[in-house]
Amino acid sequence: MPKLFNLCVMKNFIYCALLVCLPCVALADGLKHKGDRYEGEKVVLQLTKAQIREAERGQRIDLTKKQKAMLVAAKGFSPSRLTIISPKDAYNDCACFLFNFGIRYSKSGIDVPIDHNFLCTDADEIGRSPAD
């Protein structure tokens, strides 16, 4: 009898653990993508040699006038700098805390998501909390 009781308790424990863990996987909110490319609304920018060096050192990049103009045309405003992240970081982690970023899909190319609230002005970025 105790063996049967232990099996029932263990089975219930496993069901409860699954109920707790599975919704977390189902609600993961990484960015939508196909391969290394962002699937939502985006602006595709080509990096300069200086920006490539900055990105490889893990630094934020300063946007050129042409890049800012492309973002202004698409979104109505542009930050002066972007953080460059890898596709792995963009698609496997929560996107809740991301803003003013580009997803590097090649050595010199980035996708800048413009949908949702991923982009903000420099003035807004100063006071922005990560969860906004």
WOVENPE-V530538 format. One record per residue. N is the residue number from 1. RES is the residue in one letter. PHI is phi in whole degrees, 0 to 359 (999 if undefined). PSI is psi as a letter, one per 20 degrees, with the letter a starting at -180 (999 if undefined). Layout:
n->N res->RES phi->PHI psi->PSI
n->N res->RES phi->PHI psi->PSI
This chain:
n->1 res->M phi->999 psi->g
n->2 res->P phi->300 psi->h
n->3 res->K phi->294 psi->g
n->4 res->L phi->297 psi->g
n->5 res->F phi->299 psi->g
n->6 res->N phi->298 psi->h
n->7 res->L phi->295 psi->g
n->8 res->C phi->295 psi->g
n->9 res->V phi->296 psi->g
n->10 res->M phi->295 psi->g
n->11 res->K phi->298 psi->g
n->12 res->N phi->296 psi->h
n->13 res->F phi->298 psi->g
n->14 res->I phi->295 psi->g
n->15 res->Y phi->300 psi->g
n->16 res->C phi->296 psi->g
n->17 res->A phi->297 psi->g
n->18 res->L phi->295 psi->g
n->19 res->L phi->297 psi->h
n->20 res->V phi->281 psi->g
n->21 res->C phi->276 psi->h
n->22 res->L phi->297 psi->g
n->23 res->P phi->299 psi->h
n->24 res->C phi->297 psi->g
n->25 res->V phi->291 psi->g
n->26 res->A phi->293 psi->h
n->27 res->L phi->262 psi->j
n->28 res->A phi->304 psi->p
n->29 res->D phi->241 psi->l
n->30 res->G phi->291 psi->r
n->31 res->L phi->287 psi->q
n->32 res->K phi->287 psi->p
n->33 res->H phi->205 psi->r
n->34 res->K phi->226 psi->o
n->35 res->G phi->67 psi->c
n->36 res->D phi->265 psi->j
n->37 res->R phi->252 psi->p
n->38 res->Y phi->290 psi->p
n->39 res->E phi->266 psi->i
n->40 res->G phi->276 psi->a
n->41 res->E phi->295 psi->p
n->42 res->K phi->207 psi->r
n->43 res->V phi->243 psi->p
n->44 res->V phi->264 psi->p
n->45 res->L phi->243 psi->q
n->46 res->Q phi->260 psi->p
n->47 res->L phi->276 psi->q
n->48 res->T phi->281 psi->r
n->49 res->K phi->299 psi->g
n->50 res->A phi->295 psi->g
n->51 res->Q phi->294 psi->h
n->52 res->I phi->298 psi->g
n->53 res->R phi->298 psi->g
n->54 res->E phi->298 psi->g
n->55 res->A phi->295 psi->h
n->56 res->E phi->291 psi->h
n->57 res->R phi->272 psi->j
n->58 res->G phi->78 psi->k
n->59 res->Q phi->264 psi->r
n->60 res->R phi->287 psi->q
n->61 res->I phi->255 psi->q
n->62 res->D phi->275 psi->p
n->63 res->L phi->280 psi->q
n->64 res->T phi->281 psi->r
n->65 res->K phi->300 psi->g
n->66 res->K phi->296 psi->g
n->67 res->Q phi->295 psi->g
n->68 res->K phi->298 psi->g
n->69 res->A phi->297 psi->h
n->70 res->M phi->295 psi->g
n->71 res->L phi->290 psi->h
n->72 res->V phi->298 psi->g
n->73 res->A phi->298 psi->h
n->74 res->A phi->274 psi->h
n->75 res->K phi->241 psi->h
n->76 res->G phi->100 psi->i
n->77 res->F phi->201 psi->r
n->78 res->S phi->209 psi->p
n->79 res->P phi->286 psi->r
n->80 res->S phi->271 psi->i
n->81 res->R phi->222 psi->q
n->82 res->L phi->229 psi->q
n->83 res->T phi->269 psi->p
n->84 res->I phi->261 psi->p
n->85 res->I phi->236 psi->q
n->86 res->S phi->279 psi->q
n->87 res->P phi->303 psi->h
n->88 res->K phi->301 psi->g
n->89 res->D phi->292 psi->h
n->90 res->A phi->287 psi->h
n->91 res->Y phi->261 psi->i
n->92 res->N phi->256 psi->i
n->93 res->D phi->247 psi->r
n->94 res->C phi->297 psi->p
n->95 res->A phi->267 psi->j
n->96 res->C phi->300 psi->h
n->97 res->F phi->256 psi->j
n->98 res->L phi->265 psi->p
n->99 res->F phi->203 psi->q
n->100 res->N phi->51 psi->m
n->101 res->F phi->222 psi->q
n->102 res->G phi->233 psi->q
n->103 res->I phi->260 psi->o
n->104 res->R phi->279 psi->o
n->105 res->Y phi->261 psi->i
n->106 res->S phi->209 psi->r
n->107 res->K phi->301 psi->h
n->108 res->S phi->241 psi->j
n->109 res->G phi->241 psi->p
n->110 res->I phi->227 psi->q
n->111 res->D phi->261 psi->p
n->112 res->V phi->251 psi->o
n->113 res->P phi->296 psi->p
n->114 res->I phi->243 psi->i
n->115 res->D phi->274 psi->r
n->116 res->H phi->59 psi->b
n->117 res->N phi->244 psi->k
n->118 res->F phi->284 psi->i
n->119 res->L phi->245 psi->p
n->120 res->C phi->215 psi->r
n->121 res->T phi->286 psi->r
n->122 res->D phi->299 psi->g
n->123 res->A phi->296 psi->h
n->124 res->D phi->290 psi->h
n->125 res->E phi->294 psi->h
n->126 res->I phi->301 psi->g
n->127 res->G phi->263 psi->j
n->128 res->R phi->279 psi->p
n->129 res->S phi->274 psi->q
n->130 res->P phi->302 psi->h
n->131 res->A phi->271 psi->i
n->132 res->D phi->291 psi->999
